[in-house]
Amino acid sequence: CECVASLAIFVIPKLVQSYGANNITAADEHLPELYMNCTIMYAHLAGFEAWSSVREASQVFEFLDALYSAFDEIADKRGVFKVESSESYVAATGIPIARNDHALQMARFAMDIAHATAKKCKELEIVYGEGTAELAIQIGLHSGAVTGGLMQGSRFQLIGGTASLAKQVSATSERRRIQVTQETANHLIRLGRSSWLHERDELINLKGSGNVKMYWLGKGTKNPSLIAGETGSGSEIEFISSSDGELYEISHEMSGAERKRRLVNWNIGILHQLLKQIYARRMATVVRSLGHRQGEPSVLANLDVESAVSMNAKAPLYPDQ
């Protein structure tokens, strides 16, 4: 029925949104299922634990919601299936609809969210403070067979060695880099994307697999996912490339003056908001007081203080702003 389909949109959002509420019954009938050819991505934020430890819980959730919402938009655009998002963002291709280019599809998605993370973290630093722009995505991809199904009737889960290995690949990756296994690399080579692959100098030890060869994923760069250069001042500048070739600059080692400037701007922003709230509260109190003195009830006189704050929160503190 329609109410069940509507509820399912909230329970398993990406399954329904990507393939339509009308197909949920058909999808549910095939779960759990063994998907023979898919690519799994695990992505997490390097430095997130330290960053979140000095912030309010509400700020942490708001930040993740903003970042993951950006990922969700890219997933919808790329046709990527979102599995879950908590401390890690987990996605898959080749699930629930099989496709031969699952590795290529996921590689593009991974490059896109690496690019989006760099931009979003810098944008959100004015809201969440110093150190936000230094948060960096760390991504791992692995391809193979995996079992997927609804756990306890509502939560889609991936089970098996492919999913477990993808998580380890993410853990052994590096900041602002995308690491892929030989299995994923083989698919990309088959699809003519060997130039995106850059073999790591050392073997990586993975539990249950021993020492294995890994690759960095990066489009058209010698330093995968990043293009590094030197500025005139000698500080290192990095660029993250999206799958369509767009570059985004990241200051990897900011000067003391730059850090100070960003910290000052953040504090000015917070102080500005506080002053506007104080101004709004005082104006609401004055207007209400005048209304009572004149004995003439009016909309302004009965204005609730909190409503006034809300109405004025986005207004400039000074008329010329």
Buried (B, 14 or more C-beta within 10 A) or exposed (E): EEEEBEEBBEBBEBBBBBBEBEBBEEBBEEBEBEBEBBBBBBBBBBBBEEBBEEBEEEBBEBBBEBBBEBBBEBBEEBEBBBBEBEEBBBBBBBBBBEBEBBBBBBBBBBBBBBBBBBBBBBEBBBBBBBBBBBBBBBBBBBBBEBBBBBEEEEEBBBBBEBBBBBBBBBBBBBBBBBBBBBBBBBBBBEBEBEEBBBEBEEEBEBEEEEEBEBBBBBBEBEBBBBBEEEEEEEEEBBBBBBBEEEEBBBBBEBEEEEBEEBBEEBEEEEEEEEEBBEBBBEBBEEBBEEBEEEEEEEEBBEBEBEEBBEBBEEEEBEEEE
